Amino acid sequence: MIEKKNIDWYKEQPKRLLLKKPFTRSGQIKDKSHTAPTEMGVMTQAELSSLMRYPVSQDTYLEEYDPTLHRIKFNRSIPHIAVKIGAETVEIDDMTVCAAYQKNIHAAHVLHLTANPMDFVLCNEERSDEINKLFSEYKQDWQMRNMESVKYEAISKQKKVGDVGVLFKYDKETKRGSVKVYSYDEGYVVIPNYDEYGEKIATSLYYKVDGISVIDTYDNINWYHFEQTMDDANGKSWTMETKAHGFSVCPLLYMRGKVAWEFAESAIEMWELMANINAVALKRFGVFGLVLKGEMDENSFKRDSSTLIINLSATEDGGKQDAKTIEFPEPQKMIEYLEFLKEQISTFSSVSFITPKDITSTASGGQGIFLAMKNDFALATQSVADYADFTNGMAYLFQQMKSLESDGTNKYNVLKIRARLNPWNMESNNTKVTNLSIESKWLSKQTIIENTPEAAPDELERVAKEAKVAQDTQQQTAIAKQAAKSQRIATNNNSSIADNNKSSESNV
């Protein structure tokens, strides 16, 4: 019988809340029997996957992100340099080359997803003036309360350590909400808690305070605070505190995915290995070699580790003394291979490493760079779909937080808002505005305004207000013109009557 895993099952043994699906790399197929050939159209028994993966700690991601922690620094297969002066051997300090590709790849991924503001679409079927006003207030508060920074931090952390949590809180005493991002590199482990069928029923935060283990668990109703204590008789135990959090859904959002450099890590490590071997060769032999014939006083000249010194006996060539230098060939093949690896890193990570030398003043150069970045934009577009539930969750919880702050009136809950990341590319704002104006025959003014980069959150209301002012001014002008015209007609009529009266008097 399948064991029922609800929130009570987790509360019975709080350590169950710490069960988390590991991050993995590499692996092997445990059972390869299903790889045997079979005829076309033959039905076979369905099988579950037998692929076994190797767990990887999130500490590994932190090591890969920071160049000073790269494994290449501890790779003993790289030859090290030592210089022998007489009978003394001098060790050369470690000068390992550590590449910061992971940092650059991470920055590019985050740029494409966070450079542009979040797109909000109001999905209410009926849009009254009151709903439009609330929607404008919502977008203004999103900007004012730095929710764009929260969005940036959440995506940056997920792309760095694999997952992230965003917690929305509401304080009944201050009647004020707050939002905080939690991640592994800040000392927090975010853990989704599932039922027996894989449906998420809660999300937990695991951390330590003054050496005490703490678990904060949030479901759709309550916040459960667990603290681990020491009991001499029974060993470790947990205390629990329960409180309603005030939201209608779990206020702790969870997002998980690959780190930015995941598919390029092996190529980066190979680049570092080959670059260090090349650096050692250049350091030892790359400048020049000095060949001396005859007796050599080691204290008569200054030497360093970059010069190869060869001392030949003066008995050769009839005892003639001589000195000459040897110039070594440039390691062109190694440089070409390092450039090849760099291109592979760019391809595997979907990041175009554009440098100033790649930019020209001609239009074709800019167009070439735009085409070179197609993989960047393709990945960003895919990531928008991956983050859809997460961004909609942020928008909905922010909406609920604003309703709680409005004395519990829930006035913002009438809004049906879809939030979507707006991926950045090389298209300029002027180009986008021009394209929108061209499409004005098929798009409503509201759609054009909402998609204009420089539009304010209440831009639609501003345009409507300006249109009303212009209409009122036009009406007042028309009324004034009509009044002036009537006055002229009345004046002309009075003049005609006066002229007629004078004419009549003259005839009499």
Secondary structure, 3 states (H helix, E strand, C coil): CCCCCCHHHHHHCHHHHHCCCCEEEEEEECCCHHHCCCCCCCCCCCCCCCEEEEEECHHHHHHHHCHHHCHHHHCCCCCCCEEEECCEEEECCCCCCCCCHHHHHHHHHHHHHHCCCCEEEECCCCCCHHHHHHHHHHHHHHHHCCHHHHHHHHHHHHHHHCEEEEEEEEECCCCEEEEEEECHHHCCEEEEEECCCCCEEEEEEEEEECCEEEEEEECCCEEEEEEEEEECCCEEEEEEEEEECCCCCCCEEEEECCCCCHHHHHHHHHHHHHHHHHHHHHHHHCCEEEEEECCCCCCCCCCCCCEEEEEECCCHHHHCCEEEEECCCCCHHHHHHHHHHHHHHHHHHCCCCCCHHHCCCCHHHHHHHHHHCHHHHHHHHHHHHHCHHHHHHHHHHHHHHHHHHCCCCCHHHHCCEEEECCCCCCCCHHHHHHHHHHHHHCCCHHHHHHCCCCCCCCHHHHHHHHHHHHHHHHHHHHHHHHHHHHHHHHHHHHHHHHHHHHHHHHHC
